[in-house]
Amino acid sequence: METLETHLLSRFIFARFQFSLKALDRINMPVYKGSTLRGGFGHAFKKVVCVKREKICETCLLKGKCVYSYVFETPPPSDTTKMKKYPYAPHPFVITPPLEEKRTYSPNDTLCFELTLIGKAIDFLPYFIYTFDELGKIGIGQGKGKYYLEEVRAIRTGESRKVKGQRAKDEQAKVIYSGKNKILQNNFNVLKINDLGFLNLSPSTLTLSFITPTRLKFDGNLSSTLEFHVLFRNLLRRISLLSYFHCGEELDLDFKGFIEEARSIKIDKENLHWRDWERYSNRQETKMKMGGFVGSVTFQGELERFLPFLFLGEYIHVGKGTSFGLGKYKILNFES
C-alpha cells in the first residue's frame, strides 16, 4: 500500500553504474580513493566540455546552460524558492570508490567504482563515460598513472525480502558500454522508491552500518555522536533538495513535525568511532581534514514512516562529501 511518504518520493529517480578501469601504468592511489576519483573527474570534465576555458564558472555567461556547471557546480535557478543563500545546489551524483585498502595498481590490475546519477543527471551518463575515458589518458593518482576504461555496467536493484530479520537483495549488472567498441546502450533501468523493497515492513528496531566516514552537521557543527533525529534531519534535507533541484518535485511535508517525530527514536546499541583522513582541495589549494564516524548503530522505536528515506539514503548517502562517497551506509537488519 502506498503511503504519503512513498507518494511524495514517487518522482525521485536514480540509476547506478559500475565502472571498470584497467591500469596501463602503475597507479598510486590513497587508501580512500573517492576524493581522487571525483577530483580527477572534475578536472577532466571541465576540460572536455568548457567552451570558454574560464577558471571560474560564476562569471561565465553560459553557466545556466553548461553541462559542467549543472553537474559539478549546480547553480540554483534564479527563481528558486530554496537555498537562496547557497551558491550551489547538491551534486546530482555520487562516486562510491572501491573500499579496499589497496594503494598500488600494477598494469592490467582492475579498479572498479560505482556511480549513482540522480534525476536529470541520468541523461548526462554519456558525458560521465566519455570523461572517465579521457581521464584515463590524462592519468590519475600520484604520478598520473594511465588506465583504460574497460566497461560500464548498469546495476539493477531487485526487490528485497525479509529473511530472518534481514533484507536480501538481488543486484544484477549488465554491460552497457565496452571500451572495445565505444558504443553505449541506453537500455538500463531507472530506479524509483518502490524498487527498494521496504513496503509492508514495520520494524521496531533497525541496525545501520556506516561504511565510509560520515559527516553530519547539527546546529552548524559536525556531530561526533549519532542521535536518530540528527541523522534524519540531514537525510531529509538532502533528499528534499535533490528532489527539488534535480527531480522536479518539491516535497510537501511538515518538516518540523517530521523531525520532532524523529526525536522519539532512541539508540538501542552503538558501536561507532571517528575515522580521520585528509584530502587535497584544488579549489582551496590546501589539505583538508575530512574525518567522520564509521561503525554500526541500532535504533529502536516506531520506524515505519522513516523507512522510505532510510532505504533511499543507502544509495544516495548522507551528510557532507557525498559526491566522493562519504556517508555510505547499509541497513543490516530489522526486527518487528
Disulfide bonds with the S-S distance in Angstrom:
none
